Amino acid sequence: MEKASRMEELSQVYFSTAPAPEPEVDGPSADAGDAASIAFIPVWNMVGRRGGAFLRSLRKALEDQDIPSLQVCAQGGCFRIPGQKGKDLSGAGLRRRLMEEKALSVLLLEFHGRIDGGSCSFLRSGDLSLLLVNEEIPLLREAYANLKRMTSARGGTLPTVIPLLTEETPWSRIAPHRFAEAASRFLRWRLPVWSGGDPSECARRIGERLRRMRNRRERGMDFLLDRLSPLLEVAS
């Protein structure tokens, strides 16, 4: 009799037409729900203008997916926003500029050439980081030397290799993968290679990463500025 009573109670729970109670979600509170996730993507541009053109195309591809982005170049202790006239920004100036952004989903922070310790830390602390290279051997050697400098930096992000090839040859097609093999063999780092340097494909992958970030606790511009604070304070 007692067993039949328990079964009847269970059937009322599992087969009731009444709406089920909403589950408790361990995440941002309702008050914090308006704060969207912002993907912080450091970009290590080893190919100069070619890399700049790729980033412009990438931002356009992100825009086509309704993903607003901002590109900032870190250069000589200050910051520049490509395509905008005016003086370079200090750390405080960039902070003010970011606070003006009402809808930002992706921040691309671009570094060039040889990197120092501070840059290494940021390249390893993004939600994703991009390494723009071509197939030229001197450039790949320089990129590998920079990778070795990054091994002592804190952070769990490894660069994703984006090959922007200058010409189509048998060597150019395998060069980025040889670079990644060297990193795996000598640094024990498995670097993803997004072949082809297709901005639309890269934008699609970034969009997927952004969607996976939407449930994390830390969201919004305040969290992004906290992550950038060491760089902003040095440049102020």
N, C-alpha and C positions, 0 to 999 in steps of 0.2 A: 504493500500500500504506500509506504514511504517512497519507494523507488518510483512508482507511478506518479506520485505528486511532484517529485523532482523533474521527471521527464516532461510533465505538463508545463512547469515553470520554464524549462529550457526552450520548449516549443514556442512559448509566448515571446521569448527573447529573440529567437532566430527567425521566426516566421510572422512576427507582428507587422502590421501595415503602418504602424506609427513611425514617424521619422526617428531615425537613430540619433543619439546625442552626438554633437560635434566632438571629435577627438581633441585632446589637448596637444598643442604643437609646441615643442621646445625650440623656440626660435625668436625672431624679433617680435616685440609686442605690437599691438594694434597701432599705438602711437608712433612706432618706428616704421610702420608699413609703407609710408610715403617715400622713404629713403631707398633709392635704387642702388643696385650693385654697379660699381664702376671698375672696369678691368684696367689694371695698371700694366702696361706693356712696354718695358724698355726695349729699345731697338739699337743694336750696335751696327752702324752703317760703315762698312769697310770699302764701299764702292762709290762714294761721293755722289755726284749728280745723278748717276744711274739709280742709286738707292733712293735719292730724293724723289725722282720720277715714279719709282715703284710705290713709295709711301703715299704720294698724291693719288695714284690709281687705287691703292688699297682703301684710302678714306672714301673715295667715290663709291667703291664696291660696298663698303660698310653702309654708306648713306642709302644705297639702293635697297638695303635690308632694313632700313629704318633704325640704324644704329649710329647715333651721333658720336663723332670723335673729335679730338683735338690733338694736333701734333706740336710738340715743343722740342726745340734743339737746345741741348746743354752744351755751352761752348765758352771756354775761358772764364769760368766762374760766373757766367750770366746766362740768360735764356733768351731765345728768339722764337717767335711764332711765324713760320714761313707764310708768305703771302700777305703779311700785315706790316704796314709801314710804321716807322717810329723807331725810337731807341730800343736797344736790348733791355730786357727786364732784369731787375735784381731779384733775389729770392722773395723779398716782401712784395715786389711788383707782380711776380708770378702768382703768389698766393692770392692777391687781390683779383687778378685776372681769372683765376680758377673759381673764386667765390662768385663771380658774375655769371658763371655757366649755370643755366637753369636746367638744361637736359644734356647730360654728358654720360655716355656709356663706356667710352674707351679713351684712355689717355696714352698716346704714343710718345715716349720720352726718348729722344734720339741722341746717341753719343757717336763720336767719330774717332777713327784712328786709334792710337795707343791709349790704353785706359789706365787710370790710377786706381788706388785702393778703394776710394769712395765710389767710383764708377763701377768697380767690380761688385761691390755690395749691392748696388741697385740692380745690376744685370742679373743677380742671383735671387732677388727678392720680389720680382714681378709675378703676376698671375700667369704670365707667359712672357718669354723674351725671344726676340728675333735677331739672328745673326745674318746680315746680308753680305754675301761673298760672290766672287766669280771664279773662273777656273785658272786664273793666273797663279803660277807657283809662288812667286815672291809674296803675293798678297795672302795666299793660304798659309805660308810660313809665318807671316806677321800675325794672322788670325790665331794660329796655333799658339804662338808665344803669348798672346793675350789670354787665351784659354788657360794656360799654365798659371798666369797671374791670378786668375779667378778661383783656382782651387783652394786658396787660403781664405776666401771670402765666405762669410756666413750666408745661409739661404739655401733653399732646396730646389730652386728653378735652374734647369739646364737650358742653354740656348737651343732654339729650333733653327736649323740651317735653311736659309732661303737662297738658292743659287740664282743669280742674275747673270746669265752667261753672255759673253760678248760675241761668241760665234758658236755655231753648231759643228762640233768635231767629235770624233770618238773619245778624245781625252776630256773634253768639256762635259760630256755626259756622265763620265764616271768620277771626275775630280771631286765633287762635293761628297760623294760616298767614300772615296779614299780618305778625305779629311775626317769624316765621321768615324771611319775605321781606326785612324790614328788616335783619335780621342778615346775610343773604346779600349784600344790595346795598351796605351801608355798612361792614360789618366783614369781609366775605368769609368768613363762617362759615355753613356749611350745617348747620342744626340739624334733627335728626329731630323729628317731631311724632307722638307716639303718641296718636291721636285717641280721644276718648270717655272717657278717664280710667278705663278698665275695669281694676280690680285684677287680675283673672284673666288678662287678656291681657298686662298688664305683668309678672306673675309668670312667665308662659310665656316671654316674651322674656328675662327675667333668667335663667331656668333654662337657656336655650340658650346664653347668654353664659357661664354657669358651666361648662357641659359643655365649651365650647371652651377653658377655662382649665386643664383638668385635666392637660395635658401640659407646662405651663410649669415651669421650673426652681424658681422661688421659690414656696414653698408654706408653709402652716401659720401658726400664731399668731405665731411669732417674726418672720416676714416682715411680717405685718400691723402688728405693734407698731413695727417699724423705719419703716414708712411713716408711722405716726401720731406718731412721736417728736417732731417739731418742735412739734406742737400740744400734746402731753402735757407737754412740758418747759415751755412757756410757762404752762400752767395749773397747774403743780405749786406 
